[in-house]
Amino acid sequence: MFLVFSICVLYALYGLLIFVEDYLPENHKKLIYWGTCVLLILLAGTREIGFDPDSAEYEKTYLDPYNTDVMDSVEFTYIMIAQAFNSFTRDAHPLFLVYAFLGVLLKFCAFRRYSDSWLIVVFMYISFYYELHETCQIRAGVLSGCMLLAVPCIADGQRWKAFLWIAIGTCFHMSGLILLPLLFLRNKPLGWLWKTVLALSIPLSFAFAGFEVGLDFASEIPYIGDKIALYSEIENKGKQVVSSLNLFGPLHLLMVLLFYYLLFFADTLTERFRYFPLMLKILALALVSYAVFSFIPVMGERMCSMYRTIMIVILPTIVYTLRPKWCGLLLLLMVSFIFINFSLRDMYNVSFILPAVR
């Protein structure tokens, strides 16, 4: 419970800090920022094994890194790190510390490229994705950090540099391949055509999910069909947590609502945030993939979760949709409070206000 207590304390402290960030001296702001980075690395890397959904399984693979099944199921980077530490200690925490160091540090390096309000972005990160990626899906945590570093490169037309970040991330989690379509997106201000496409994308994806033809069609595609068969086999054996996707679940509907809210203020936010058009397109891609691939829940959940990483840096922009600024901060505070309840409940079975529904 120490991890949950620490996260709650940090969340509360940052809930106060975001209201005074503009008044903090630059050197104090940097000290808080990088101090929090170190603290989050230590919390994730030294957490109690078995408290979150995945750490016990990671410990199991860590203790037997030469097992053929293990080598076939995870990336070579994980095998190399596990074998290196396993040679002199049976404690899996060094493995967790390495992944926490990479996942958290990459994100903290990326956050500063999106906004001058670093503490607001960290506040949003603590409320959801820190729990999900750094204390649970640790391999995806490194990939998501690489993704956040790749997005500004895409927006600036540095596609080879973005591809390199995605390639590095894929070495830590193979699902990085799903990020390749991002290389074809642009960051130009949203015209009426793009706004229309984005506005219609969500209801059209819901409509597509209503037709039970997606699975049969996708099963015929090479590689994709094999993946679907593998995921189906895993689910049939009862080893997979994600057994269905609820398109009308409160978390997904909240994200849809926030997406349309941001779309409504697109022009205003584009003037203030350089990468906003691209970020909004990625958020739309996350929500659409959740519905379009709902016929295979594991794939839909993973695609949406990875693309939705962009929420860490795009949701703080809602602060600047209301005046005075403290009104926007209160709105972000309410939204983040909902998110931290979802994350604490799903990761650690702890919740303040939300029932056990998704």
C-alpha positions as CSV (number, residue, x, y, z in Angstrom):
1,M,0.0,0.0,0.0
2,F,3.0,2.3,0.3
3,L,3.0,2.8,-3.5
4,V,-0.7,3.8,-3.5
5,F,-0.1,6.1,-0.5
6,S,2.8,7.8,-2.3
7,I,0.9,8.2,-5.5
8,C,-2.0,9.8,-3.7
9,V,0.3,12.2,-1.8
10,L,2.1,13.2,-5.0
11,Y,-1.3,13.7,-6.7
12,A,-2.5,15.9,-3.9
13,L,0.7,18.0,-3.8
14,Y,0.7,18.5,-7.6
15,G,-3.0,19.4,-7.3
16,L,-1.8,22.4,-5.4
17,L,1.4,23.0,-7.3
18,I,-0.4,23.5,-10.7
19,F,-2.2,26.6,-9.2
20,V,1.1,28.2,-8.3
21,E,3.4,27.0,-11.1
22,D,3.3,30.3,-13.0
23,Y,4.7,32.0,-9.8
24,L,7.6,29.6,-9.1
25,P,11.2,30.6,-10.0
26,E,12.5,28.7,-12.9
27,N,15.2,27.0,-10.8
28,H,12.7,25.9,-8.2
29,K,10.4,24.5,-11.0
30,K,13.3,22.5,-12.5
31,L,14.2,21.1,-9.0
32,I,10.6,20.0,-8.4
33,Y,10.3,18.6,-11.9
34,W,13.5,16.5,-11.9
35,G,13.1,15.6,-8.2
36,T,9.7,14.1,-9.1
37,C,11.3,12.2,-11.9
38,V,13.8,10.5,-9.6
39,L,11.1,9.8,-7.0
40,L,8.8,8.2,-9.5
41,I,11.6,6.0,-10.8
42,L,12.3,4.8,-7.3
43,L,8.7,4.2,-6.4
44,A,8.1,2.1,-9.6
45,G,11.4,0.3,-9.4
46,T,11.1,-0.8,-5.7
47,R,7.4,-1.5,-5.6
48,E,6.1,-4.7,-3.8
49,I,6.1,-7.6,-6.2
50,G,2.5,-9.0,-6.7
51,F,0.8,-5.8,-5.7
52,D,0.1,-4.8,-9.3
53,P,-1.3,-7.2,-12.0
54,D,2.0,-7.9,-13.9
55,S,5.0,-7.8,-11.5
56,A,4.6,-11.4,-10.3
57,E,4.6,-12.7,-13.9
58,Y,7.6,-10.5,-14.7
59,E,9.4,-11.9,-11.7
60,K,8.6,-15.4,-12.9
61,T,10.2,-14.8,-16.3
62,Y,13.1,-13.0,-14.7
63,L,13.9,-16.0,-12.6
64,D,14.0,-18.2,-15.7
65,P,15.2,-16.0,-18.6
66,Y,16.7,-18.9,-20.5
67,N,13.4,-20.7,-20.8
68,T,12.4,-21.1,-24.5
69,D,8.8,-20.0,-23.8
70,V,10.1,-16.8,-22.2
71,M,12.5,-16.1,-25.1
72,D,9.7,-16.6,-27.6
73,S,7.2,-14.3,-25.7
74,V,9.2,-11.2,-24.9
75,E,11.7,-8.9,-26.8
76,F,15.4,-9.5,-26.9
77,T,16.0,-6.4,-24.8
78,Y,14.0,-7.9,-21.9
79,I,16.0,-11.1,-22.2
80,M,19.3,-9.3,-22.2
81,I,18.4,-7.2,-19.2
82,A,17.0,-10.2,-17.3
83,Q,19.9,-12.4,-18.0
84,A,22.4,-9.7,-17.0
85,F,20.9,-9.2,-13.6
86,N,19.9,-12.8,-13.0
87,S,23.5,-13.8,-13.2
88,F,24.2,-12.2,-9.8
89,T,20.9,-11.7,-8.1
90,R,17.5,-13.5,-7.9
91,D,15.8,-10.2,-6.9
92,A,13.7,-8.9,-9.8
93,H,13.8,-5.3,-8.6
94,P,17.0,-4.3,-10.6
95,L,14.9,-5.3,-13.7
96,F,12.1,-3.0,-12.5
97,L,14.4,-0.2,-11.8
98,V,15.9,-0.3,-15.3
99,Y,12.5,-0.2,-16.9
100,A,11.3,2.5,-14.5
101,F,14.4,4.6,-15.3
102,L,13.9,4.3,-19.0
103,G,10.1,4.7,-19.0
104,V,9.9,7.7,-16.6
105,L,13.1,9.5,-17.9
106,L,12.0,9.3,-21.5
107,K,8.7,10.8,-20.7
108,F,10.1,13.6,-18.6
109,C,12.5,14.4,-21.5
110,A,9.5,14.5,-23.8
111,F,7.1,16.5,-21.6
112,R,9.2,19.7,-21.9
113,R,8.8,19.7,-25.7
114,Y,5.0,20.0,-25.5
115,S,4.4,22.8,-23.0
116,D,6.0,25.3,-20.7
117,S,3.7,24.2,-18.0
118,W,5.7,21.1,-17.1
119,L,4.1,20.5,-13.7
120,I,0.6,20.4,-15.2
121,V,1.7,17.7,-17.6
122,V,3.3,15.7,-14.7
123,F,0.1,16.0,-12.8
124,M,-1.8,14.5,-15.6
125,Y,0.8,11.7,-16.0
126,I,0.6,10.8,-12.3
127,S,-3.2,10.6,-12.5
128,F,-3.3,7.7,-15.0
129,Y,-0.4,6.5,-17.2
130,Y,2.2,6.3,-14.5
131,E,0.3,3.6,-12.7
132,L,-0.5,1.8,-16.0
133,H,2.8,1.8,-17.7
134,E,5.5,2.3,-15.1
135,T,4.1,0.1,-12.3
136,C,2.4,-2.5,-14.5
137,Q,3.0,-2.7,-18.3
138,I,6.7,-1.8,-17.9
139,R,7.8,-2.8,-21.5
140,A,5.0,-0.7,-22.9
141,G,6.1,2.1,-20.6
142,V,9.4,2.4,-22.4
143,L,7.6,2.3,-25.8
144,S,5.2,5.0,-24.8
145,G,8.1,7.2,-23.8
146,C,9.7,6.7,-27.2
147,M,6.3,7.5,-28.8
148,L,6.0,10.9,-27.0
149,L,9.5,11.7,-28.2
150,A,8.6,10.7,-31.8
151,V,5.5,12.9,-32.0
152,P,7.3,16.3,-32.1
153,C,9.7,14.9,-34.7
154,I,6.8,13.9,-36.9
155,A,5.2,17.4,-36.4
156,D,8.5,19.0,-37.4
157,G,8.9,16.8,-40.5
158,Q,11.8,14.8,-39.0
159,R,10.3,11.5,-40.0
160,W,13.5,9.5,-40.0
161,K,14.2,10.7,-36.4
162,A,10.7,9.8,-35.5
163,F,11.1,6.4,-37.1
164,L,14.2,5.8,-35.1
165,W,12.4,6.5,-31.8
166,I,9.6,4.1,-32.8
167,A,12.2,1.5,-33.8
168,I,13.9,1.9,-30.4
169,G,10.6,1.6,-28.6
170,T,9.7,-1.5,-30.6
171,C,12.8,-3.2,-29.3
172,F,11.2,-3.0,-25.9
173,H,7.7,-3.9,-27.0
174,M,6.7,-5.3,-30.3
175,S,3.4,-3.4,-30.3
176,G,5.5,-0.4,-31.4
177,L,4.7,-1.5,-34.9
178,I,1.3,0.0,-34.5
179,L,2.9,3.4,-34.2
180,L,4.2,3.4,-37.8
181,P,0.9,4.9,-39.3
182,L,1.7,8.0,-37.2
183,L,4.6,8.8,-39.6
184,F,2.0,9.6,-42.3
185,L,0.2,12.2,-40.2
186,R,0.7,16.0,-40.6
187,N,0.6,18.8,-38.1
188,K,-1.0,21.5,-40.2
189,P,-3.8,23.6,-38.6
190,L,-7.1,21.8,-38.8
191,G,-9.3,23.0,-41.7
192,W,-13.0,22.4,-42.0
193,L,-12.4,19.1,-43.8
194,W,-10.2,17.6,-41.1
195,K,-12.5,18.8,-38.4
196,T,-15.4,17.1,-40.2
197,V,-13.4,13.9,-40.6
198,L,-12.4,13.9,-36.9
199,A,-15.9,14.7,-35.7
200,L,-17.4,11.8,-37.8
201,S,-14.7,9.3,-37.1
202,I,-16.0,8.3,-33.6
203,P,-19.7,7.7,-34.5
204,L,-18.6,5.8,-37.7
205,S,-16.2,3.6,-35.7
206,F,-19.1,2.8,-33.3
207,A,-21.3,1.9,-36.3
208,F,-18.5,-0.3,-37.7
209,A,-18.3,-2.1,-34.4
210,G,-22.0,-2.9,-34.6
211,F,-21.3,-5.1,-37.7
212,E,-19.9,-8.6,-36.9
213,V,-17.9,-8.8,-40.1
214,G,-14.6,-7.4,-38.9
215,L,-13.3,-10.6,-37.3
216,D,-14.0,-12.7,-40.4
217,F,-12.3,-10.1,-42.7
218,A,-9.3,-9.6,-40.5
219,S,-8.8,-13.4,-40.0
220,E,-7.9,-13.6,-43.7
221,I,-5.1,-11.1,-43.5
222,P,-1.6,-12.7,-43.2
223,Y,0.0,-12.2,-39.8
224,I,-3.0,-10.3,-38.5
225,G,-5.0,-13.5,-38.7
226,D,-2.3,-15.4,-36.9
227,K,-2.3,-12.8,-34.1
228,I,-6.1,-13.0,-33.8
229,A,-5.9,-16.8,-33.5
230,L,-3.2,-16.5,-30.8
231,Y,-5.2,-13.9,-28.8
232,S,-8.4,-16.1,-29.1
233,E,-6.5,-19.1,-27.9
234,I,-5.2,-17.2,-24.9
235,E,-8.6,-15.9,-24.0
236,N,-10.1,-19.5,-24.3
237,K,-7.5,-20.7,-21.8
238,G,-8.7,-18.0,-19.4
239,K,-5.2,-16.3,-19.2
240,Q,-6.3,-13.0,-20.6
241,V,-7.8,-10.3,-18.5
242,V,-9.4,-8.3,-21.4
243,S,-12.3,-10.5,-22.5
244,S,-14.5,-7.8,-23.9
245,L,-14.6,-4.1,-24.7
246,N,-17.4,-1.9,-23.5
247,L,-17.8,0.9,-26.0
248,F,-20.2,2.6,-23.7
249,G,-18.0,2.2,-20.6
250,P,-17.6,5.4,-18.5
251,L,-13.8,5.7,-19.2
252,H,-14.2,5.5,-23.0
253,L,-17.2,7.8,-23.0
254,L,-15.3,10.3,-20.9
255,M,-12.4,10.2,-23.4
256,V,-14.9,10.7,-26.3
257,L,-16.5,13.7,-24.5
258,L,-13.0,15.2,-23.9
259,F,-12.1,14.6,-27.5
260,Y,-15.1,16.6,-28.8
261,Y,-14.4,19.3,-26.2
262,L,-10.9,19.7,-27.5
263,L,-12.1,19.6,-31.1
264,F,-14.4,22.5,-30.3
265,F,-11.5,24.6,-29.1
266,A,-9.1,23.4,-31.8
267,D,-8.4,26.8,-33.3
268,T,-7.7,28.4,-29.9
269,L,-5.5,25.6,-28.7
270,T,-3.6,25.3,-32.0
271,E,-2.5,29.0,-31.6
272,R,-1.0,28.2,-28.1
273,F,0.2,24.6,-28.6
274,R,2.4,23.9,-31.6
275,Y,1.7,20.2,-31.8
276,F,-2.0,20.3,-31.0
277,P,-3.4,19.3,-34.5
278,L,-1.2,16.1,-34.5
279,M,-2.0,15.3,-30.9
280,L,-5.7,15.5,-31.6
281,K,-5.4,13.2,-34.6
282,I,-3.6,10.6,-32.5
283,L,-6.3,10.8,-29.8
284,A,-8.9,10.3,-32.5
285,L,-6.9,7.3,-33.7
286,A,-6.9,5.8,-30.2
287,L,-10.7,6.1,-29.8
288,V,-11.4,4.8,-33.3
289,S,-9.1,1.8,-32.9
290,Y,-10.9,0.9,-29.6
291,A,-14.1,0.5,-31.5
292,V,-12.9,-0.8,-34.9
293,F,-10.9,-3.6,-33.3
294,S,-13.4,-4.4,-30.6
295,F,-14.0,-7.8,-32.3
296,I,-10.6,-8.9,-30.8
297,P,-10.5,-7.2,-27.4
298,V,-6.8,-7.6,-26.6
299,M,-5.8,-5.9,-29.8
300,G,-8.4,-3.1,-29.5
301,E,-7.4,-2.4,-25.9
302,R,-3.6,-2.4,-26.6
303,M,-3.9,-0.2,-29.7
304,C,-6.1,2.3,-27.9
305,S,-4.0,2.3,-24.8
306,M,-0.8,3.0,-26.7
307,Y,-2.2,5.8,-28.9
308,R,-4.0,7.2,-25.9
309,T,-0.7,7.9,-24.2
310,I,-1.0,11.2,-26.0
311,M,-3.7,12.2,-23.4
312,I,-0.8,12.9,-20.9
313,V,0.2,15.9,-23.0
314,I,-3.1,16.9,-24.7
315,L,-5.5,16.9,-21.8
316,P,-3.6,19.6,-19.9
317,T,-4.5,21.9,-22.8
318,I,-8.1,22.1,-21.5
319,V,-6.7,24.5,-18.9
320,Y,-6.5,27.2,-21.6
321,T,-10.1,26.8,-22.8
322,L,-11.5,28.7,-19.8
323,R,-10.8,32.1,-18.3
324,P,-9.5,32.9,-15.8
325,K,-6.9,30.2,-15.8
326,W,-7.9,28.8,-12.4
327,C,-11.2,27.8,-13.8
328,G,-9.4,25.7,-16.4
329,L,-7.2,24.2,-13.7
330,L,-10.3,23.2,-11.7
331,L,-11.7,21.5,-14.8
332,L,-8.5,19.6,-15.2
333,L,-8.5,18.7,-11.5
334,M,-12.0,17.2,-11.8
335,V,-11.0,15.2,-14.9
336,S,-7.8,13.9,-13.4
337,F,-9.6,12.9,-10.2
338,I,-11.8,10.6,-12.3
339,F,-8.8,9.2,-14.1
340,I,-6.8,8.5,-10.9
341,N,-9.8,6.5,-9.5
342,F,-9.8,4.4,-12.6
343,S,-6.1,3.7,-12.5
344,L,-5.9,3.0,-8.8
345,R,-8.9,0.6,-9.1
346,D,-7.7,-1.2,-12.2
347,M,-4.0,-1.5,-11.1
348,Y,-4.3,-2.0,-7.3
349,N,-8.0,-2.6,-6.6
350,V,-8.2,0.7,-4.7
351,S,-10.8,3.4,-5.4
352,F,-12.3,6.4,-3.8
353,I,-15.5,7.0,-5.7
354,L,-15.9,4.8,-8.7
355,P,-17.7,1.4,-8.7
356,A,-16.1,-1.7,-10.3
357,V,-17.3,-1.1,-13.9
358,R,-15.4,-0.2,-17.0
